Amino acid sequence: MQEERLPSWIWVDALIRRVQAAGAACFVVQSGDRERGDVLVKVADLAGMARGYVPRTSMEGVRVFSDLRLQGIGESEADIDSYVARTRARDPDLWVLEIEDRQARHFITEPVETPDTSD
């Protein structure tokens, strides 16, 4: 069963507030479609490393985020920036958020698949 999804701008606003409440910074690099645009989240640790998270819909119809390392994308900031540039070029409806956090927290409340777990 497909779950009802919040408009993208509301989800983005909520993530920004969670990030700021925790003392980190979040920037909108690209605004996408207000209602249905996907959101790519880049997390930079301010030491040259980064991770990226992209949404997908699970078999159960639930929104899940996947760590880009599952797609073989490296963890340097340059690797993530290259992926972001390619994705932005083909998807004008995409939102791109960049979180700067020394602890590299993503603040995403949906399930997140990583190479270490498959929550």
C-alpha positions as CSV (number, residue, x, y, z in Angstrom):
1,M,0.0,0.0,0.0
2,Q,1.4,3.4,-1.1
3,E,1.8,5.8,1.9
4,E,0.7,9.4,1.5
5,R,3.8,11.6,1.1
6,L,4.2,15.2,2.4
7,P,4.8,17.9,-0.2
8,S,8.5,18.2,-0.7
9,W,8.8,21.8,0.6
10,I,7.2,20.8,3.9
11,W,9.6,17.8,4.3
12,V,12.6,20.0,3.4
13,D,11.5,22.7,5.9
14,A,11.2,20.0,8.7
15,L,14.6,18.6,7.9
16,I,16.2,22.1,8.0
17,R,14.6,22.7,11.4
18,R,15.8,19.4,12.8
19,V,19.3,20.1,11.6
20,Q,19.3,23.7,13.1
21,A,17.8,22.5,16.4
22,A,20.8,20.1,16.7
23,G,23.3,22.9,16.1
24,A,24.3,21.9,12.6
25,A,23.8,23.8,9.4
26,C,21.6,23.0,6.4
27,F,21.5,24.8,3.0
28,V,19.2,24.5,0.1
29,V,21.6,24.1,-2.9
30,Q,18.7,23.6,-5.4
31,S,15.0,24.1,-4.9
32,G,13.0,21.5,-6.7
33,D,9.3,20.9,-7.4
34,R,7.4,22.1,-4.3
35,E,5.0,19.2,-4.3
36,R,6.7,16.1,-5.6
37,G,10.4,16.7,-6.2
38,D,12.7,14.1,-4.8
39,V,15.3,15.3,-2.2
40,L,19.0,14.4,-2.4
41,V,20.7,15.0,1.0
42,K,24.5,15.6,1.1
43,V,26.1,15.4,4.5
44,A,29.6,17.0,4.8
45,D,31.7,16.4,7.9
46,L,33.8,19.6,7.3
47,A,36.9,17.5,7.1
48,G,36.7,16.6,3.4
49,M,34.4,13.6,3.7
50,A,30.8,13.4,2.8
51,R,27.9,11.0,2.3
52,G,24.8,11.3,0.1
53,Y,21.3,10.0,0.6
54,V,18.7,9.5,-2.1
55,P,15.0,8.5,-1.7
56,R,13.4,5.4,-3.2
57,T,10.1,3.7,-2.6
58,S,10.3,0.2,-0.9
59,M,8.3,-2.8,-2.1
60,E,5.8,-2.0,0.7
61,G,5.3,1.6,-0.7
62,V,7.3,3.2,2.1
63,R,9.8,6.0,1.4
64,V,13.3,4.9,2.2
65,F,16.6,6.7,1.8
66,S,19.6,4.9,0.5
67,D,23.2,5.8,1.3
68,L,25.1,6.4,-2.0
69,R,27.8,4.0,-0.9
70,L,25.4,1.2,-1.8
71,Q,25.7,2.4,-5.4
72,G,29.5,2.5,-5.2
73,I,29.8,6.2,-4.8
74,G,32.9,7.2,-2.7
75,E,32.9,9.2,0.5
76,S,35.1,12.1,-0.5
77,E,33.2,15.4,-0.9
78,A,34.4,15.5,-4.5
79,D,32.7,12.1,-5.2
80,I,29.4,13.3,-3.8
81,D,29.6,16.7,-5.5
82,S,30.2,14.9,-8.8
83,Y,27.1,12.7,-8.3
84,V,25.0,15.7,-7.3
85,A,26.0,17.6,-10.4
86,R,25.1,14.6,-12.7
87,T,21.8,14.2,-10.9
88,R,20.9,17.9,-11.0
89,A,21.6,17.9,-14.8
90,R,19.0,15.2,-15.5
91,D,16.4,16.1,-12.9
92,P,15.3,19.8,-12.7
93,D,12.6,18.9,-10.1
94,L,15.2,17.7,-7.6
95,W,15.8,19.3,-4.3
96,V,19.5,19.3,-3.1
97,L,20.2,19.9,0.5
98,E,23.6,20.1,2.1
99,I,24.1,19.5,5.8
100,E,27.3,20.5,7.4
101,D,27.8,18.6,10.6
102,R,31.1,17.5,12.2
103,Q,29.4,14.3,13.4
104,A,28.1,13.6,9.9
105,R,24.5,13.1,11.1
106,H,21.9,13.0,8.3
107,F,18.8,13.8,10.5
108,I,16.5,11.8,8.1
109,T,13.7,10.3,10.1
110,E,12.7,7.8,7.4
111,P,14.4,4.4,7.2
112,V,18.0,4.7,5.8
113,E,19.7,1.9,4.1
114,T,23.5,1.9,4.6
115,P,26.2,-0.6,3.7
116,D,26.3,-1.6,7.4
117,T,22.5,-2.0,7.9
118,S,19.4,-2.3,5.9
119,D,16.9,-0.7,8.2
